[in-house]
Amino acid sequence: IIHNRGDYKDGGGTKIGGIERISFFSPANDKAGFRGERIVNYHLRPLLRKDEYLLVNLLVPVKNGHYIEIDCIMISRKGIFCIETKKWVGHISGNDEDEYWIQRYDDPYKRDKQHRNPVKQNLMHCFVLKRAIKNDYNIECAVIFAKLEDGTRINSNYTYSVREFKAYYRNQEDNKLSIDEIKRLCQELSCYIATPEQLKEYRKNANNRYIDM
């Protein structure tokens, strides 16, 4: 059953934060990450009403001066969604319990890559986010692959292609948050949106993403 979209309009919800332009001289890894976020945001915004929000590129403090980066938070009548975006290509394998996921290529000259489990990473983000809003609300965890070529070896309750997430989201009830709650949560969390300079400094040290809570 697809629930009534109500007063949803073209252009969708209000996006706050995010990097709009990528420098030609940016590192290749940064460009891939930014493009992945941009693709997902392009698909997520139309899911929202104008009085619902998409917060992008947040740095949320944990302890001892450390932060974690959260790609995207959706705040809507359907709830709060903490979203990790990935733009991995090739054949992806892994499950929710693995420490690492494997990325394999068809090109025989490219070596397989090992990545930290994105689900565990984002569940940690959900924990930090829930603490930031004083544990008052449930946080939905979603890892979205912007362009998933082969996910047949992914066994996960939290991982989606863009199409899968859109279908999942649209089937959620529209009564989990009120307009007042949406506005208040947006105000509380907007202070964590990072500037491009802050993100650049943070990303110099990728180890910050995996510190103990």
Summary of the structure (lengths in Angstrom):
residues: 213
radius of gyration: 17.0
end to end distance: 39.2
largest distance: 54.3
contacts: 614
relative contact order: 0.19
helix: 32%
strand: 29%
